[in-house]
Amino acid sequence: MSKPGSISRTLSAAAVAALLISSPAAAQAPGHASAYTAITCDRACLIDDLHRYMDALVHKDPRRAPLANAVVLTENDVVMPIGEGLWGTVSGASDKGLELADPITGQAACFGLVYEHGQPAYYAMRLRVEDGEIGQVETVVVRQAGLPLPFGPPAKYTHD
């Protein structure tokens, strides 16, 4: 003999499971009307913005990139204004590296080399584009510091 109420709990659980399986998933973030994400900047657009940012960096001219007024830049976990840090010391960037883009999140990233005063340094960067402007730039610069580096000396870096 079953316990009182166990059949109704079983039926209730079955009804909830059936409802969840038969209805479309509501995966939108809280406060958003839809789970649909309109893609305003495809992969080519994001990679173009990545190249424009790198061009601006190498030329030390922020006007060359579509930067938002309130762009947030971090370099090695330190928040700084555009124009400081690597912007003041960069002397070039390799055009050979890994480039990635995610149109759904509006983000692009790259991994390669930059040059400071002619010396190579590993460089990783992620940027976020929203409404046609770069609003976030997160960078990591690994300079040769005399210690072993996880990818070997930057001067011997090659991208296959």
DSSP file with accessible surface (Angstrom, degrees, kcal/mol):
  #  RESIDUE AA STRUCTURE BP1 BP2  ACC     N-H-->O    O-->H-N    N-H-->O    O-->H-N    TCO  KAPPA ALPHA  PHI   PSI    X-CA   Y-CA   Z-CA
    1    1 A M              0   0  237      0, 0.0     2,-0.1     0, 0.0     0, 0.0   0.000 360.0 360.0 360.0 135.9    0.0    0.0    0.0
    2    2 A S        -     0   0   66      1,-0.1     3,-0.1     3,-0.0     5,-0.0  -0.469 360.0 -97.6 -84.1 159.9    1.4    3.4   -0.9
    3    3 A K    >>  -     0   0  161     -2,-0.1     3,-1.9     1,-0.1     4,-0.5  -0.414  50.1 -89.9 -73.1 148.9    1.7    6.3    1.5
    4    4 A P  T 34 S+     0   0  127      0, 0.0    -1,-0.1     0, 0.0     0, 0.0  -0.330 112.7  13.1 -59.2 133.2   -1.1    8.9    1.5
    5    5 A G  T 3> S+     0   0   36     -3,-0.1     4,-2.1     1,-0.1     5,-0.2   0.286  94.8 107.0  86.9 -12.5   -0.2   11.7   -1.0
    6    6 A S  H <> S+     0   0   27     -3,-1.9     4,-2.2     2,-0.2     5,-0.2   0.876  78.6  51.6 -69.3 -33.7    2.6    9.8   -2.7
    7    7 A I  H  X S+     0   0  106     -4,-0.5     4,-2.8     2,-0.2     5,-0.2   0.939 110.5  47.9 -67.0 -43.1    0.5    9.2   -5.8
    8    8 A S  H  > S+     0   0   68      1,-0.2     4,-2.5     2,-0.2    -2,-0.2   0.892 112.0  50.0 -66.8 -35.1   -0.4   12.9   -6.1
    9    9 A R  H  X S+     0   0  158     -4,-2.1     4,-2.5     2,-0.2    -1,-0.2   0.916 111.6  48.9 -67.2 -39.4    3.3   13.8   -5.7
   10   10 A T  H  X S+     0   0   95     -4,-2.2     4,-2.4     2,-0.2    -2,-0.2   0.933 113.4  46.3 -64.3 -44.9    4.2   11.3   -8.4
   11   11 A L  H  X S+     0   0  115     -4,-2.8     4,-2.6     2,-0.2    -2,-0.2   0.906 112.2  51.4 -64.7 -39.4    1.6   12.7  -10.7
   12   12 A S  H  X S+     0   0   73     -4,-2.5     4,-2.4    -5,-0.2    -2,-0.2   0.927 111.0  47.4 -63.7 -43.7    2.6   16.2  -10.0
   13   13 A A  H  X S+     0   0   62     -4,-2.5     4,-2.5     1,-0.2    -2,-0.2   0.919 112.9  49.5 -64.1 -40.0    6.3   15.5  -10.7
   14   14 A A  H  X S+     0   0   57     -4,-2.4     4,-2.6     2,-0.2    -2,-0.2   0.905 110.6  50.5 -65.9 -39.4    5.2   13.7  -14.0
   15   15 A A  H  X S+     0   0   61     -4,-2.6     4,-2.3     2,-0.2    -2,-0.2   0.920 111.3  47.8 -65.1 -42.8    3.1   16.7  -15.0
   16   16 A V  H  X S+     0   0   86     -4,-2.4     4,-2.6     2,-0.2     5,-0.2   0.934 112.4  49.3 -64.1 -44.1    5.9   19.1  -14.3
   17   17 A A  H  X S+     0   0   47     -4,-2.5     4,-2.3     1,-0.2     5,-0.2   0.931 111.7  49.0 -61.1 -43.5    8.4   16.9  -16.3
   18   18 A A  H  X S+     0   0   57     -4,-2.6     4,-2.4     1,-0.2    -1,-0.2   0.909 111.1  50.3 -64.1 -39.1    5.9   16.7  -19.2
   19   19 A L  H  X S+     0   0  112     -4,-2.3     4,-1.7     1,-0.2    -2,-0.2   0.932 111.6  47.8 -64.9 -43.4    5.4   20.4  -19.2
   20   20 A L  H  < S+     0   0  121     -4,-2.6    -1,-0.2     1,-0.2    -2,-0.2   0.887 114.1  46.5 -65.9 -39.1    9.1   21.1  -19.3
   21   21 A I  H  < S+     0   0  147     -4,-2.3    -1,-0.2    -5,-0.2    -2,-0.2   0.899 116.0  44.6 -71.2 -37.3    9.7   18.6  -22.1
   22   22 A S  H  < S+     0   0   96     -4,-2.4    -2,-0.2    -5,-0.2    -1,-0.2   0.716 102.9  72.2 -84.8 -18.9    6.9   19.9  -24.2
   23   23 A S  S  < S-     0   0   50     -4,-1.7     3,-0.1    -5,-0.2     2,-0.0  -0.691  91.3-101.1 -98.8 150.7    7.4   23.6  -23.9
   24   24 A P        -     0   0  120      0, 0.0     2,-0.2     0, 0.0    -1,-0.1  -0.359  44.9-102.0 -65.5 147.8   10.3   25.6  -25.5
   25   25 A A        -     0   0   95     -4,-0.1     2,-0.9     1,-0.1    10,-0.1  -0.461  21.7-145.0 -72.2 137.7   13.2   26.4  -23.2
   26   26 A A        +     0   0   80     -2,-0.2    -1,-0.1     1,-0.1     8,-0.0  -0.807  34.9 158.2-102.4  87.6   13.3   29.9  -21.9
   27   27 A A        +     0   0   82     -2,-0.9    -1,-0.1     2,-0.0     7,-0.1   0.245  25.3 125.8 -98.9  11.4   17.1   30.4  -21.8
   28   28 A Q        -     0   0   73      1,-0.1     7,-0.2     4,-0.1     3,-0.1  -0.340  66.8-103.6 -69.7 155.9   17.1   34.2  -21.9
   29   29 A A    >   -     0   0   50      5,-0.3     3,-2.3     1,-0.1    -1,-0.1  -0.382  52.1 -78.5 -73.1 154.6   19.0   36.1  -19.3
   30   30 A P  T 3  S+     0   0  132      0, 0.0    -1,-0.1     0, 0.0     3,-0.1  -0.281 120.3  20.9 -55.1 134.5   17.0   37.7  -16.5
   31   31 A G  T 3  S+     0   0   88      1,-0.3     2,-0.4    -3,-0.1    -2,-0.1   0.340  97.5 114.3  88.6  -7.2   15.5   41.0  -17.7
   32   32 A H    <   -     0   0  120     -3,-2.3    -1,-0.3     1,-0.1    -4,-0.1  -0.804  60.5-145.9 -99.6 139.6   15.7   40.0  -21.4
   33   33 A A  S    S+     0   0  107     -2,-0.4     2,-0.3    -3,-0.1    -1,-0.1   0.714  79.0  23.2 -74.9 -20.6   12.5   39.6  -23.4
   34   34 A S        -     0   0   65      2,-0.2    -5,-0.3     1,-0.1    -1,-0.1  -0.986  59.3-136.9-146.5 155.1   13.9   36.8  -25.6
   35   35 A A  S    S+     0   0   48     -2,-0.3     2,-0.2    -7,-0.2    -1,-0.1   0.589  78.1 106.4 -83.8 -11.5   16.6   34.1  -25.7
   36   36 A Y        -     0   0  179      1,-0.0     2,-0.6    -8,-0.0    -2,-0.2  -0.484  58.4-156.4 -71.1 133.0   17.3   35.2  -29.3
   37   37 A T        -     0   0   77     -2,-0.2     2,-0.4     2,-0.0    -2,-0.1  -0.952   9.3-142.0-113.6 114.9   20.5   37.1  -29.8
   38   38 A A        -     0   0   60     -2,-0.6     2,-0.8     1,-0.1    -2,-0.0  -0.605  15.8-135.3 -74.9 129.8   20.6   39.3  -32.9
   39   39 A I        +     0   0   85     -2,-0.4     3,-0.2     1,-0.2    65,-0.1  -0.795  31.9 168.1 -90.8 112.9   24.1   39.2  -34.4
   40   40 A T  S    S+     0   0  118     -2,-0.8     2,-0.4    63,-0.3    -1,-0.2   0.595  72.3  36.3 -98.3 -16.0   25.1   42.7  -35.3
   41   41 A a  S    S-     0   0   10     62,-0.3    -1,-0.3    88,-0.1    65,-0.2  -0.909  77.1-158.9-140.8 108.9   28.7   42.0  -36.0
   42   42 A D     >  -     0   0   93     -2,-0.4     4,-2.6    -3,-0.2     5,-0.2  -0.052  42.5 -81.5 -78.0-174.5   29.6   38.7  -37.7
   43   43 A R  H  > S+     0   0  131      1,-0.2     4,-2.8     2,-0.2     5,-0.3   0.923 130.5  49.5 -57.0 -47.0   33.1   37.0  -37.6
   44   44 A A  H  > S+     0   0   69      1,-0.2     4,-2.3     2,-0.2    -1,-0.2   0.904 111.4  50.1 -60.8 -40.5   34.5   39.1  -40.4
   45   45 A a  H  > S+     0   0   44      2,-0.2     4,-2.3     1,-0.2    -1,-0.2   0.924 112.0  47.2 -62.7 -46.3   33.3   42.3  -38.6
   46   46 A L  H  X S+     0   0    0     -4,-2.6     4,-2.4     2,-0.2    -2,-0.2   0.916 112.2  48.8 -64.5 -42.1   34.8   41.2  -35.3
   47   47 A I  H  X S+     0   0   13     -4,-2.8     4,-2.7    -5,-0.2    -1,-0.2   0.904 109.9  53.2 -65.8 -37.0   38.2   40.3  -36.9
   48   48 A D  H  X S+     0   0   81     -4,-2.3     4,-2.6    -5,-0.3    -2,-0.2   0.934 109.3  48.2 -62.0 -43.7   38.2   43.7  -38.7
   49   49 A D  H  X S+     0   0    8     -4,-2.3     4,-2.4     2,-0.2    -2,-0.2   0.893 110.1  52.8 -63.8 -37.3   37.6   45.5  -35.3
   50   50 A L  H  X S+     0   0    2     -4,-2.4     4,-2.4     2,-0.2    -2,-0.2   0.945 111.3  46.0 -61.2 -45.8   40.5   43.4  -33.9
   51   51 A H  H  X S+     0   0   86     -4,-2.7     4,-2.7     1,-0.2    -2,-0.2   0.886 111.3  52.1 -65.0 -39.4   42.8   44.4  -36.7
   52   52 A R  H  X S+     0   0  101     -4,-2.6     4,-2.4     2,-0.2    -1,-0.2   0.892 109.7  49.4 -64.7 -38.8   41.7   48.1  -36.3
   53   53 A Y  H  X S+     0   0    2     -4,-2.4     4,-2.7     2,-0.2    -2,-0.2   0.937 112.1  47.5 -64.1 -46.6   42.5   47.9  -32.6
   54   54 A M  H  X S+     0   0   27     -4,-2.4     4,-2.8     2,-0.2     5,-0.2   0.898 111.4  51.4 -63.1 -38.6   45.9   46.4  -33.3
   55   55 A D  H  X S+     0   0   58     -4,-2.7     4,-2.3     2,-0.2    -1,-0.2   0.924 111.1  48.1 -62.0 -44.1   46.6   49.0  -36.0
   56   56 A A  H  X>S+     0   0    0     -4,-2.4     5,-2.4     2,-0.2     4,-0.5   0.916 112.3  49.8 -62.6 -42.3   45.6   51.8  -33.5
   57   57 A L  H ><5S+     0   0    1     -4,-2.7     3,-1.2     2,-0.2    -2,-0.2   0.954 112.0  46.2 -60.9 -51.3   47.9   50.3  -30.9
   58   58 A V  H 3<5S+     0   0   46     -4,-2.8    -1,-0.2     1,-0.3    -2,-0.2   0.883 117.8  43.2 -62.8 -36.2   50.9   50.0  -33.2
   59   59 A H  H 3<5S-     0   0   96     -4,-2.3    -1,-0.3    -5,-0.2    -2,-0.2   0.454 106.0-130.4 -87.3  -1.7   50.4   53.5  -34.4
   60   60 A K  T <<5S+     0   0  105     -3,-1.2    -3,-0.2    -4,-0.5    -4,-0.1   0.849  70.0 123.8  54.4  40.3   49.7   54.8  -30.9
   61   61 A D    > < -     0   0   33     -5,-2.4     3,-2.2    -6,-0.2     4,-0.2  -0.834  44.5-170.4-134.3  92.9   46.6   56.5  -32.2
   62   62 A P  G >  S+     0   0   46      0, 0.0     3,-1.8     0, 0.0     5,-0.4   0.760  82.0  73.6 -57.7 -21.8   43.3   55.5  -30.5
   63   63 A R  G 3  S+     0   0  212      1,-0.3    -7,-0.0    -7,-0.1     4,-0.0   0.691  83.3  69.4 -67.2 -14.7   41.3   57.3  -33.1
   64   64 A R  G <  S+     0   0  103     -3,-2.2    -1,-0.3   -11,-0.1    -8,-0.1   0.570  96.0  61.4 -79.1  -8.8   42.2   54.5  -35.6
   65   65 A A  S <  S-     0   0    8     -3,-1.8     2,-2.2    -4,-0.2   -16,-0.1  -0.895  91.5-113.8-119.0 149.2   39.9   52.1  -33.7
   66   66 A P        +     0   0   24      0, 0.0    68,-3.5     0, 0.0     2,-0.3  -0.444  52.2 172.7 -79.5  70.9   36.1   52.3  -33.0
   67   67 A L  E     -a  134   0A  30     -2,-2.2    68,-0.2    -5,-0.4     2,-0.1  -0.618  31.6-123.3 -85.4 137.9   36.5   52.7  -29.3
   68   68 A A  E >   -     0   0A  18     66,-2.9     3,-1.6    -2,-0.3    -1,-0.1  -0.384  26.3-114.3 -69.2 154.5   33.5   53.5  -27.1
   69   69 A N  E 3  S+     0   0A 169      1,-0.3    -1,-0.1    -2,-0.1    -2,-0.0   0.865 117.9  40.7 -58.8 -35.8   33.8   56.6  -25.0
   70   70 A A  E 3  S+     0   0A  85      2,-0.1    -1,-0.3    66,-0.0    -2,-0.1  -0.110  83.5 161.8-105.7  35.9   33.8   54.5  -21.8
   71   71 A V  E <   -     0   0A  31     -3,-1.6     2,-0.6    63,-0.1    65,-0.2  -0.256  30.7-142.9 -58.4 139.7   36.1   51.7  -23.1
   72   72 A V  E     -a  136   0A  75     63,-2.2    65,-2.8     9,-0.1     2,-0.4  -0.943  18.6-172.5-109.0 121.2   37.7   49.7  -20.3
   73   73 A L  E     -aB 137  80A   3      7,-0.6     7,-2.4    -2,-0.6     2,-0.4  -0.943   4.7-175.8-114.1 131.8   41.2   48.5  -20.9
   74   74 A T  E     -aB 138  79A  25     63,-2.3    65,-2.3    -2,-0.4     2,-0.4  -0.980   5.7-169.9-122.9 142.3   43.2   46.1  -18.7
   75   75 A E  E >  S-aB 139  78A  15      3,-2.3     3,-1.4    -2,-0.4    65,-0.2  -0.982  80.3 -17.3-129.2 117.9   46.8   45.1  -19.1
   76   76 A N  T 3  S-     0   0   63     63,-2.4    64,-0.1    -2,-0.4    -1,-0.1   0.904 130.6 -51.4  50.7  47.3   48.0   42.2  -17.0
   77   77 A D  T 3  S+     0   0  142     62,-0.5     2,-0.5     1,-0.2    -1,-0.3   0.593 113.5 118.8  70.0  14.6   45.0   42.7  -14.7
   78   78 A V  E <   -B   75   0A  82     -3,-1.4    -3,-2.3     2,-0.0     2,-0.3  -0.955  61.3-135.1-112.2 124.3   45.5   46.4  -14.2
   79   79 A V  E     +B   74   0A 106     -2,-0.5    -5,-0.2    -5,-0.2    59,-0.0  -0.609  39.1 158.8 -76.2 131.9   42.8   48.8  -15.4
   80   80 A M  E     -B   73   0A  34     -7,-2.4    -7,-0.6    -2,-0.3     2,-0.1  -0.984  41.7 -94.9-150.7 158.3   44.3   51.8  -17.3
   81   81 A P    >   -     0   0   77      0, 0.0     3,-1.8     0, 0.0     2,-0.1  -0.404  51.6 -91.5 -72.4 152.3   43.3   54.4  -19.8
   82   82 A I  T 3  S+     0   0   39      1,-0.2     3,-0.1   -11,-0.2   -11,-0.0  -0.403 115.3  42.4 -58.5 135.1   43.8   53.9  -23.5
   83   83 A G  T 3  S+     0   0   38      1,-0.5    -1,-0.2    -2,-0.1     2,-0.2   0.228  97.9  91.0 108.3 -13.6   47.2   55.3  -24.3
   84   84 A E  S X  S+     0   0  111     -3,-1.8     3,-1.5     3,-0.1    -1,-0.5  -0.589  77.5  14.1-107.4 174.7   49.1   54.0  -21.2
   85   85 A G  T >> S+     0   0   32      1,-0.3     3,-2.0    -2,-0.2     4,-0.6  -0.446 135.1   5.3  66.6-130.6   51.0   50.8  -20.7
   86   86 A L  H >> S+     0   0    3      1,-0.3     4,-2.5     2,-0.2     3,-1.0   0.806 122.6  71.9 -56.6 -30.9   51.8   49.0  -23.9
   87   87 A W  H <4 S+     0   0    7     -3,-1.5    -1,-0.3     1,-0.3    -2,-0.2   0.814 102.3  43.5 -56.3 -29.4   50.3   51.9  -25.9
   88   88 A G  H <4 S+     0   0   45     -3,-2.0    -1,-0.3     1,-0.1    -2,-0.2   0.645 122.9  34.1 -90.6 -14.8   53.4   53.9  -24.8
   89   89 A T  H << S+     0   0   41     -3,-1.0    28,-1.2    -4,-0.6    -2,-0.2   0.557  83.3 116.1-118.3 -11.8   56.1   51.2  -25.4
   90   90 A V  E  <  +C  116   0A   1     -4,-2.5    26,-0.3    26,-0.2     3,-0.1  -0.332  29.2 174.2 -65.5 139.0   54.9   49.2  -28.4
   91   91 A S  E     -     0   0A  65     24,-4.0     2,-0.3     1,-0.4    25,-0.2   0.386  63.8 -27.3-123.0   0.0   57.0   49.3  -31.5
   92   92 A G  E     -C  115   0A  13     23,-1.1    23,-2.9     2,-0.0    -1,-0.4  -0.950  50.5-131.0 169.3 173.8   55.2   46.7  -33.6
   93   93 A A  E     -C  114   0A  36     21,-0.3    21,-0.2    -2,-0.3     2,-0.2  -0.990  26.3-114.3-148.5 142.6   53.1   43.6  -33.8
   94   94 A S        -     0   0   39     19,-2.2    19,-0.1    -2,-0.3    -2,-0.0  -0.531  11.9-150.3 -73.7 142.4   53.4   40.4  -35.6
   95   95 A D  S    S+     0   0  143     -2,-0.2     2,-0.6    17,-0.1    -1,-0.1   0.406  78.4  85.4 -92.5   3.8   50.6   39.7  -38.2
   96   96 A K        +     0   0  146     17,-0.1    17,-0.4     2,-0.0     2,-0.3  -0.917  63.3  96.2-106.7 119.0   51.0   36.0  -37.6
   97   97 A G  S    S-     0   0   24     -2,-0.6     2,-0.5    15,-0.1    15,-0.2  -0.977  74.5 -66.3-177.4-177.1   49.0   34.7  -34.8
   98   98 A L  E     -D  111   0A  74     13,-2.5    13,-2.0    -2,-0.3     2,-0.4  -0.787  43.5-170.6 -94.3 129.2   45.8   33.0  -33.7
   99   99 A E  E     -D  110   0A  63     -2,-0.5     2,-0.3    11,-0.2    11,-0.2  -0.976   4.7-179.3-123.0 136.3   42.6   35.0  -34.2
  100  100 A L  E     -D  109   0A  92      9,-2.9     9,-2.4    -2,-0.4     2,-0.3  -0.953   4.5-172.3-132.1 151.1   39.2   34.0  -32.8
  101  101 A A  E     -D  108   0A  27     -2,-0.3     7,-0.2     7,-0.2   -58,-0.1  -0.998  12.1-168.7-147.0 142.3   35.7   35.5  -33.0
  102  102 A D  E >>> -D  107   0A  70      5,-3.2     5,-1.7    -2,-0.3     4,-1.3  -0.854   3.0-174.3-130.0  94.1   32.4   34.8  -31.3
  103  103 A P  T 345S+     0   0   36      0, 0.0   -62,-0.3     0, 0.0   -63,-0.3   0.797  81.6  62.9 -61.3 -27.4   29.6   36.7  -33.0
  104  104 A I  T 345S+     0   0  108      1,-0.2   -64,-0.1   -65,-0.1   -62,-0.0   0.912 116.5  28.6 -66.7 -39.0   27.0   35.5  -30.5
  105  105 A T  T <45S-     0   0   48     -3,-0.6    -1,-0.2     2,-0.2     3,-0.1   0.520 107.1-122.7 -97.0  -6.9   28.8   37.3  -27.6
  106  106 A G  T  <5 +     0   0   10     -4,-1.3    23,-3.6     1,-0.2     2,-0.3   0.838  67.1 131.1  70.7  34.2   30.4   40.0  -29.7
  107  107 A Q  E   < -DE 102 128A  48     -5,-1.7    -5,-3.2    21,-0.2     2,-0.3  -0.897  34.7-176.8-124.7 151.4   33.9   39.1  -28.7
  108  108 A A  E     -DE 101 127A   3     19,-2.2    19,-3.0    -2,-0.3     2,-0.3  -0.952   6.3-173.0-138.3 156.8   37.2   38.5  -30.5
  109  109 A A  E     -DE 100 126A  26     -9,-2.4    -9,-2.9    -2,-0.3     2,-0.3  -0.976   4.7-167.3-147.3 158.9   40.6   37.5  -29.3
  110  110 A C  E     -DE  99 125A  17     15,-2.3    15,-2.4    -2,-0.3     2,-0.4  -0.982   6.6-161.7-146.1 156.7   44.1   37.0  -30.6
  111  111 A F  E     +DE  98 124A  51    -13,-2.0   -13,-2.5    -2,-0.3     2,-0.2  -0.987  44.7  90.3-138.6 127.8   47.3   35.5  -29.4
  112  112 A G  E     - E   0 123A   8     11,-2.7    11,-2.7    -2,-0.4     2,-0.4  -0.819  67.9 -47.2-176.0-139.6   50.7   36.3  -30.9
  113  113 A L  E     - E   0 122A  11    -17,-0.4   -19,-2.2    -2,-0.2     2,-0.3  -0.927  31.2-173.9-125.8 146.6   53.6   38.7  -30.5
  114  114 A V  E     -CE  93 121A   0      7,-2.4     7,-2.4    -2,-0.4     2,-0.4  -0.846  22.7-130.9-121.9 167.6   54.1   42.4  -30.0
  115  115 A Y  E     -CE  92 120A  77    -23,-2.9   -24,-4.0    -2,-0.3   -23,-1.1  -0.982  13.7-167.1-123.8 131.2   57.4   44.3  -29.9
  116  116 A E  E >  S-CE  90 119A  23      3,-2.7     3,-2.5    -2,-0.4   -26,-0.2  -0.989  83.5 -18.3-116.2 120.3   58.4   46.7  -27.3
  117  117 A H  T 3  S-     0   0  146    -28,-1.2    -1,-0.2    -2,-0.5   -27,-0.1   0.874 130.4 -53.6  51.1  37.3   61.5   48.8  -28.2
  118  118 A G  T 3  S+     0   0   48      1,-0.2    -1,-0.3   -26,-0.0   -28,-0.1   0.358 114.5 117.7  83.3  -5.8   62.2   46.1  -30.8
  119  119 A Q  E <   -E  116   0A 138     -3,-2.5    -3,-2.7     1,-0.0    -1,-0.2  -0.796  65.4-119.7 -98.3 134.2   62.0   43.2  -28.3
  120  120 A P  E     +E  115   0A  25      0, 0.0    24,-0.5     0, 0.0     2,-0.3  -0.388  31.9 177.7 -73.8 147.4   59.3   40.5  -28.8
  121  121 A A  E     -EF 114 143A   2     -7,-2.4    -7,-2.4    33,-0.1    22,-0.2  -0.989  34.6-106.5-143.3 142.4   56.8   39.8  -26.1
  122  122 A Y  E     -EF 113 142A   5     20,-2.1    20,-2.4    -2,-0.3     2,-0.4  -0.467  39.3-165.5 -67.2 144.2   53.9   37.4  -26.0
  123  123 A Y  E     +EF 112 141A   4    -11,-2.7   -11,-2.7    18,-0.2     2,-0.4  -0.996  15.8 178.0-139.7 127.8   50.5   39.1  -26.4
  124  124 A A  E     +EF 111 140A  32     16,-2.3    16,-2.5    -2,-0.4     2,-0.4  -0.992  12.5 177.8-126.4 139.0   47.0   37.9  -25.8
  125  125 A M  E     -EF 110 139A   5    -15,-2.4   -15,-2.3    -2,-0.4     2,-0.4  -1.000  15.6-171.6-146.0 140.0   44.0   40.1  -26.2
  126  126 A R  E     -EF 109 138A  61     12,-2.4    12,-3.0    -2,-0.4     2,-0.3  -0.997  12.6-176.3-127.5 134.0   40.2   39.9  -25.9
  127  127 A L  E     -EF 108 137A   0    -19,-3.0   -19,-2.2    -2,-0.4     2,-0.4  -0.948  15.0-146.8-129.0 155.2   37.9   42.6  -27.0
  128  128 A R  E     -EF 107 136A  73      8,-2.0     7,-2.5    -2,-0.3     8,-1.2  -0.986  10.2-159.4-122.5 129.8   34.1   43.0  -26.8
  129  129 A V  E     + F   0 134A   9    -23,-3.6     2,-0.4    -2,-0.4     5,-0.2  -0.924  15.0 170.4-110.5 130.1   32.2   44.9  -29.5
  130  130 A E  E >   - F   0 133A 110      3,-2.7     3,-1.7    -2,-0.5    -2,-0.0  -0.992  69.4  -5.0-141.2 131.4   28.7   46.3  -28.7
  131  131 A D  T 3  S-     0   0  137     -2,-0.4    -1,-0.1     1,-0.3     3,-0.1   0.864 130.3 -55.5  54.4  37.7   26.7   48.7  -30.9
  132  132 A G  T 3  S+     0   0   52      1,-0.2     2,-0.4   -64,-0.0    -1,-0.3   0.548 118.4 100.7  79.0   7.1   29.7   49.0  -33.3
  133  133 A E  E <  S- F   0 130A  86     -3,-1.7    -3,-2.7   -68,-0.0     2,-0.7  -0.952  75.6-117.7-128.2 147.9   32.1   50.1  -30.7
  134  134 A I  E     +aF  67 129A   0    -68,-3.5   -66,-2.9    -2,-0.4    -5,-0.2  -0.722  37.0 168.0 -81.0 116.8   34.9   48.4  -28.7
  135  135 A G  E     +     0   0A  24     -7,-2.5   -63,-2.2    -2,-0.7     2,-0.4   0.644  60.6  34.4-105.9 -20.9   33.8   48.6  -25.1
  136  136 A Q  E     +aF  72 128A  76     -8,-1.2    -8,-2.0   -65,-0.2     2,-0.4  -1.000  54.1 179.0-137.7 138.3   36.2   46.2  -23.4
  137  137 A V  E     -aF  73 127A   2    -65,-2.8   -63,-2.3    -2,-0.4     2,-0.5  -0.971   5.2-175.4-137.8 121.3   39.9   45.3  -24.1
  138  138 A E  E     +aF  74 126A  75    -12,-3.0   -12,-2.4    -2,-0.4     2,-0.3  -0.976  12.4 180.0-118.7 121.8   41.6   42.8  -21.9
  139  139 A T  E     -aF  75 125A   3    -65,-2.3   -63,-2.4    -2,-0.5   -62,-0.5  -0.915  20.4-164.7-126.3 152.0   45.3   42.2  -22.6
  140  140 A V  E     - F   0 124A  66    -16,-2.5   -16,-2.3    -2,-0.3     2,-0.5  -0.995   9.3-170.1-130.9 125.8   48.1   40.1  -21.2
  141  141 A V  E     - F   0 123A   5     -2,-0.4     2,-0.7   -18,-0.2   -18,-0.2  -0.980   3.3-165.4-118.4 121.5   51.7   40.9  -22.2
  142  142 A V  E     - F   0 122A  52    -20,-2.4   -20,-2.1    -2,-0.5     2,-0.2  -0.918  11.7-168.0-111.5 106.3   54.4   38.4  -21.2
  143  143 A R  E     - F   0 121A  87     -2,-0.7     2,-0.5   -22,-0.2   -22,-0.1  -0.620  36.1 -93.7 -91.8 152.7   57.8   40.0  -21.5
  144  144 A Q        +     0   0  101    -24,-0.5    -1,-0.1    -2,-0.2   -25,-0.0  -0.515  49.2 170.7 -65.7 115.6   61.1   38.0  -21.4
  145  145 A A        -     0   0   78     -2,-0.5    -1,-0.2     2,-0.4    -2,-0.0   0.159  57.8 -97.4-116.4  16.2   62.0   38.3  -17.7
  146  146 A G  S    S+     0   0   69      1,-0.3    -2,-0.1     0, 0.0     3,-0.0   0.327  95.4 105.6  85.9 -11.8   64.9   35.8  -17.5
  147  147 A L  S    S-     0   0  124      1,-0.1    -2,-0.4     0, 0.0    -1,-0.3  -0.694  85.7 -88.6 -97.7 156.0   62.6   33.1  -16.3
  148  148 A P        -     0   0  127      0, 0.0    -1,-0.1     0, 0.0     0, 0.0  -0.367  44.0-144.8 -61.1 137.5   61.5   30.1  -18.4
  149  149 A L    >   -     0   0   32      1,-0.1     3,-1.6    -3,-0.0    -5,-0.0  -0.798  17.8-120.1-104.6 150.0   58.3   30.9  -20.3
  150  150 A P  T 3  S+     0   0  113      0, 0.0    -1,-0.1     0, 0.0     0, 0.0   0.779 114.0  36.7 -62.5 -24.1   55.5   28.4  -20.9
  151  151 A F  T 3  S-     0   0  131      1,-0.4     0, 0.0     6,-0.0     0, 0.0   0.232 116.0-111.5-110.7  11.7   55.9   28.8  -24.7
  152  152 A G    <   -     0   0   26     -3,-1.6    -1,-0.4     5,-0.1     5,-0.1  -0.235  66.3 -19.4  84.3-177.3   59.6   29.2  -24.9
  153  153 A P    >   -     0   0   60      0, 0.0     3,-1.7     0, 0.0     4,-0.2  -0.372  59.1-131.8 -65.0 136.1   61.4   32.4  -25.8
  154  154 A P  G >  S+     0   0    3      0, 0.0     3,-1.8     0, 0.0   -33,-0.1   0.840 104.2  66.5 -58.1 -30.6   59.2   34.9  -27.7
  155  155 A A  G 3  S+     0   0   82      1,-0.3   -34,-0.0   -35,-0.2    -3,-0.0   0.765 103.1  46.8 -64.3 -20.2   62.0   35.4  -30.4
  156  156 A K  G <  S+     0   0  168     -3,-1.7    -1,-0.3     2,-0.0     2,-0.1   0.313  83.1 131.0-103.2   9.3   61.4   31.7  -31.5
  157  157 A Y    <   +     0   0   43     -3,-1.8     2,-0.3    -4,-0.2    -5,-0.1  -0.391  28.2 172.8 -66.5 132.3   57.6   31.9  -31.6
  158  158 A T        -     0   0  119     -2,-0.1     2,-0.6   -46,-0.0    -2,-0.0  -0.989  24.6-140.8-135.3 146.1   56.0   30.5  -34.8
  159  159 A H              0   0   83     -2,-0.3   -62,-0.1   -62,-0.0   -47,-0.0  -0.933 360.0 360.0-106.8 123.8   52.4   30.0  -35.5
  160  160 A D              0   0  182     -2,-0.6    -1,-0.0     0, 0.0   -63,-0.0  -0.359 360.0 360.0 -90.4 360.0   51.6   26.9  -37.4
